[in-house]
């Protein structure tokens, strides 16, 4: 595996690690809305972050076999057409419909699935492709950074 790929994956893994604390919260703690986290619950934060992983995994799977990703094109067009507020509300509803067991299972497995898929993508299609590299960073490390304060507020509300 390319050194840049290892660096990206190590950076992503390190940035994700603090969010793993959400898995240690009880179902009740995950259901408490936290004003300092935009009124989100821990469950909502988990689903929100996982939605980025899910899209990134689909894009990586497509880029592993092709130069382009129809999933990325659809997601970008949807965001552009309907806007982030509408898309995020829809994402929230989709993840809220899952049982806590299913959410916890996906929270435990989806990040690793993404990490396992990215090395299969030719480096020219994600690391050396500035647009795709930006996309993967926006769905992983940059996305995590955007939500560190939310994580801290949710964990503080749970007494952690």
N, C-alpha and C positions, 0 to 999 in steps of 0.2 A: 504494500500500500504506500502511496505517495506520502512524503513527510507533511505536506500541506494538509492532506486529508486527515492524518493523525492529529495534527495540531488543531484542526477544526473540530474533530470529534472530541478531543480532550477538553477544549474550550467549552464546547456545548455541554459535555458531561458535568464539568465543574459548575457551570452556570445553572444547570438544572438541579443539582444536589440540594440546595436550600428548599426547593419546592417539594421535595420528597417528605418533608415534615408534615405536609397536609395529610399524608396517608396514616400518620400516627394519631390524628384527631378522631374522636368518636363521631358517629353519624349525627348525633345531636349537636356537637360543636361545629360540624361542617354545615349545619342548617341555619346557623345564626347569622342574620344580616349584620354587617359591620359598617357603620357610617363612614369610618375613615378609609374604607375600601370601596367607596362609591356605592355603599349599600349592598355590596355583593356578599354572598356567603362563600365559605371555603369550597363548597360544592360547585358554585358557579365559576370560581377561579380555576378549579381543576378542569371543568369542561371547556372553559374558554381557552386555556393553554393546550389542552388535548386537541381542540379543533384545529389549531395550527399544526400540531404534529400530524394529524390525520391528512390534511391537505398536503403537507410536505412529503409524507410517505407516498401518497398517490402520485405526486409530481416526480419524486425520485424513481418510483417504479416505472413510470413512463419514460423518463430520461435514460434509464438503464438500457432501453431497447430502441430509443428514437432520439432525434435531435431536438424535438419539441415536446411540449406537454399540453394536451387538450384540457386537462384538469386545471392547470395554471391559467390558461387563457380564459376558461369559464369563470374561475374564481376572481380573476382580475376584472373581467367585464361585469360580473355581478356586483362587486364592490363599487366599481365606477358608476354603474347604472342605478343601483338601489341605495348605495351609501352604507357606511360602516355601522351606523346606528341600527338600521333595519336588518342588515346581515347579522350583526352581533345578537340582536334580539332573537332572531330565528335560530342561531346557533345555541343560544341559552335554552330555548325551548326544546330543542332536539336532545341536548345533554340532560336536561331536567327530566325527560321522559324515561331515562334509564334507571334501573334499580341501583341502589347504592352498591350492591355487590358487583354489578356490571361496570359501574363507574370506577370502582376501586380496581377491578381487574384490568380495565383499559389503562388506568393511571399507572399501574405496575408494569404493563407490557408495551404500550404504544411507543414510549420514548426509545426503548431498546430496539423495537422493530425498525424505527427510523434510523437509529445508529447502525443497525445491521445492513440496511438497504443502501445507504449512501456510498459505502465503499464499492458497491457493485456498479455505480454510475461512473462512466468514464470521466476522468478528471476534466477533460476538455468540455464536458457538459455541465459541470457545476463549479469546480474550483477555478478553472481558467476562463469560465464564461461569466463575466462580471454581473450580468443581469440575473442569472440563475443563482450565483453566489449571494448576491444581495437578497434575493428571495429567501434562500435557506436561512440566512442570518436573521431576516425579519420574522421568520416563523419560529426561530429558536432563540438564540442568545439575545438579540435585540428585544424580542417579545418578552423574554424573562425579565430583562432589565426594566422594561416598562411597567412590570407588575411586582417588583420587589417591595415597594411600599405597601401594596395591597396585601402581599403575603405577610409582611411584618405586622400589619394591623389585625389581620385574621388570626395569626398566631398569638398576638398579645391579648386579643379578646377571649381566646381559649385558655389563657393563663400559661402560655408557653414562652 
